[in-house]
Amino acid sequence: MTILDIALSSITFLTLREKLFLKKNLDSLDKLAVLSIKGISEIVGRSVRATIWNGSECARSAEKAEKIMKAREISALVYSENGYPALLSEIKDAPYALFYRGNADALSNRSVSVVGTRRVSEKSAAAAMDFAKDAALDGNTVISGLAYGIDSFAHRGALASERHGSTVAVLPCGIDTIVPSGHRRLAGNILLSDGCLVSEYIPGTPAEPWRFVQRNRIIAGLSPATVVVHAPAGSGALITADFALDYNRELMFHSAGLGESRKKIPFRTMDSDAEKNVNAPEKYLSDGAPVIGSYADYVAVRKDAPGMHICRNIKQLELFS
């Protein structure tokens, strides 16, 4: 990774394609630093409407991040270069680069993403740990977000397998900072187990609400399947579920996080526009997302025909009726 790559990674108003195009047309950080918004627009081929752009400040941030990377032994993988996770490269909004600490090979292992609410029940916490441990023992890397609740139990379950490279934590900030700070020890244990901490943000970038959402797309993009262990209506874990479906990945819900009456919901349309707009587990289950009760169930679902369990869009199906 060059310092120009670091700078391009920090630009939030450009798409992946546009960053790659800029890199192709610029050969130094200095040339990026003197570009105006008009100059950027001319290179990428569209009118860029960025409210804030300071090329010199972008260059200074990149130089600062490069110093942090050297001091903290932080490495990076750039899109289209060797080592960049193949599954992640398939998504339409893949990050330009991944900054990481630890074992980068864990990012390309067979994997499963495990997510859920911060406010867990004893039952769902145990389910997350058991599922993650069994998945890791079977050779999977467990991907999650290091958050309180289900994420932390998923990481701990994978670590309990004592298998090297058993879990990856995706952060919503620069990789030099652990968010939440209460999980510094957990993050350290992930590194000690040959796992990996990863982020798309350059070192020195603080966590902000919108970055948690963007982090969720990486969690979904790193795996062929996402398991939601426990997510009440409105949970941020359901944003990850949406990303998984948008990327044509499998989505499953664990029965531990569902009420007894919700374990099996018949295939039906939602009753009203209000219901259709509610981001709740019932919405996904009624569209065909399978419910599992264990890692063995997960394996059975994955053995079915490809795409068989991807949530169905009712309106699209009606076109063929």
Secondary structure, 3 states (H helix, E strand, C coil): CCHHHHHHHCCCCCCHHHHHHHHHHCCCHHHHHCCCHHHHHHHHCCCCCCCCCCHHHHHHHHHHHHHHHHHHCCEEEECCCCCCCHHHHCCCCCCCEEEEEECHHHHHCCEEEEEECCCCCHHHHHHHHHHHHHHHHCCCEEEECCCCCHHHHHHHHHHHCCCCCCEEEECCCCCCCCCCHHHHHHHHHHHHCCCEEEECCCCCCCCCHHHHHHHHHHHHHCCCEEEEEECCCCCCHHHHHHHHHHCCCEEEEEHHHCCHHHCCCCCCCCCCHHHHHCCCHHHHHHCCCCEECCHHHHHHHHHCCCCCCCCCCHHHHHCCC
